[in-house]
Each structure stands twice: as structure tokens, then as C-alpha cells.
Amino acid sequence: MQAKDLLKKLESQDKHQIMDAVWGILDCTNKSILTELLPHVSSLKKQVKKVDMGGMVYKNSDHFLTAMNYIKTLCDGGCYCSLFQSTSLFGPESQEDHGHVRIVSRISNVELFEVNFEVECLYCQRRYSVREVHGWHVPWYEWIQMT
């Protein structure tokens, strides 16, 4: 999605359009697209604050704020992998499928309903220890940067 399309959806006041744009941003690694959105972040936060974003397990307004913070982070020279520690939604397997990371190792702990991964970011080569937990309503992920 281009910046103008994302901006149009974000300004629509329609929670479904806004969330479509949020996931478009969270999937974006093109810094020029995010740079076009950067000047609008403050006004978008004010506009979207007035919209009932809904969300059952996770508040959609939190996803929106994650997307806005990601725009700032990437435009300030951060890496795509900065997203992983900011929310529990990003699974290592889906991120590998999208070409963002490489799974180095995977160990299952059936008794705890967990899988532990070692993951490497394909952009900056940072390594993460990732815990995937399936014992709740939805799986969640804890990303910890390795030293």
C-alpha cells in the first residue's frame, strides 16, 4: 500500500479501514512510505482517539499506537525488528514466512504449551530468544534480545 492510501484509511474514521492501514504499516519495511506518514502521526493520534476501535483480547487502539511508534522508530534509523519487543503479536514463524527473520533453532516444551525459538533478524542480524505460549485464548510471543 502506498502512503496516500494508508493515510486515507487512517483518516477515514472507520475502524475497519484504520485497522487495514495499521496492518499495512506493521508489514511495511519501505522507509520512504513511512517517512511520508511521519508528519501526520500526531494529528492521526488525535483523530483516531475519537474512534471506538474495539478489540476483544487486544485493544485495536493499542495496535494503532504500535503502528504510529513503529513509523517514528524506523524513520529514526531503527530496524523492523524493533516491533517484536513492543507487542506480543508477532510470531517467529510468520515473520520468517514474510522474509524478516531466520529461525535458528526451535525447542518445544509440550508440558508448558510453549515453543522456544532462537531467531535472527535478516536486516540487522540481531538475535532474539522468543517464547511462544499456547496456554491461553490466543498464542502470544515474548521477544528478548540476546547479547
N, C-alpha and C positions, 0 to 999 in steps of 0.2 A: 504494500500500500504506500502511496506517495504521501508526503507531509500534508498537502492540501486536503486529501481525502481523510486522513486521520483527524486533522483539525476540524473539518466539517462534522464528523461524527462526534467528536468531543464537545462541540458547541451545540449539538442538537437538542439537548435537554431530555433525550430519550435514553433510558438506562441500557437498553439493548445495544443501541448504536455506540454508546460510550464504552460499554464493555468490549464490543468488537474492536474498537480503536485501542483500548487498553491492551488486549492480547496482541494486536498488531504491533504496538510499541514494544511489548515484552519479548516479542520474537525478532525484533529488528536489531541488526548489527551494523546498519548503514549510518555512520556518524553524520553524514550530510543531511539525511532526513531528520534525525533527532535535533540537529543544530537549527533547522528551520522551525522546529516546535519550541525550542528553548525560550524564546522571548514571550511565549504565550502561557508558560507554566503557571505563573502567579494568577493571571486572570482566569485560567481554566479551573484552578483550585477553588476560586471564589464562586464560579458558575456551578460547578459540579456539587459543591457543598449544599446547594439548594435542591438537589435532585435526590429522591428516595431511591438509592441504588440497590437496596435489598441484599440478599445473600443469606443462605441458611447456616452453613457450617462456618464459612468465612464471609466477612462483610465485603461486599464488592467495592465499597469506598476505600477499603484498605488496599485492594488490588490497584485501584486508580492511583492512590498515593505512591504505591510502589513503582508504578509506571512513570509518574512525574519525577520521583527521585532518581530513577534509572536514567532518564533524559539528562538530568544535571550531572550525574556521575560519569556517563560516557562522554559528554561534552567537555568535562573537566579532565579528560585523559584516563578515566577508569576503564576497566575491562568488562566485557559482558558477564563474566563470572561473578562480578560484584552482586548480581541479582540473587545468586544462590544462597547467600547467607542472610538475605533480607526477608525471606519468606520460606515457608515450609512446603511450597507447592511444586518445586522443580525436582523431578526425578532424574537420576543419572542416566537411566536407560533411554528416556525420551530425549534428553539433551544429547546423548550420543547419536541417536537416530537423526537429530537435526544438525549434526556435524559440529557441535560446540565443544564437546569433551570426548575423551577416550577413557573407557573403563579399564583400569589397570588390573584390578582384582575384585572378586566378589565372594563373600562368605555368608552362607545362610545360617541363621540360628532359629530353627523351627520352633523350639520351646518358647522363645520370646516373640515369635511372629516378626522377626527382624531380618534384614539383609544389610550387611556392611560392605561398603564399596571403598576402593581407593580410586580416585578419579583425577585426571589431568585435563586442565583447560587447554584447548588447542590454539588459543590466541596468545596467552601469556605464559603458558606452561606451569602455572600454579597447580599445586596438588591439594586435593581435599580428601578428608575422611568423611564419608557420607553414611548416615544411618537411616535406613528406610524402615518405618514401623507400620505394620498392618493390623495392629490390635485394636484400632478404633474404627469409627464410622467410615473414614476415608484414609488412605495412606498419607503419611506425611514424612518429610525429609529434613534431616538436620545436617547441614554442611559445616564442617570445621576445617579451616585452612591448616595445612600441615607445614611445619617449619623446615 
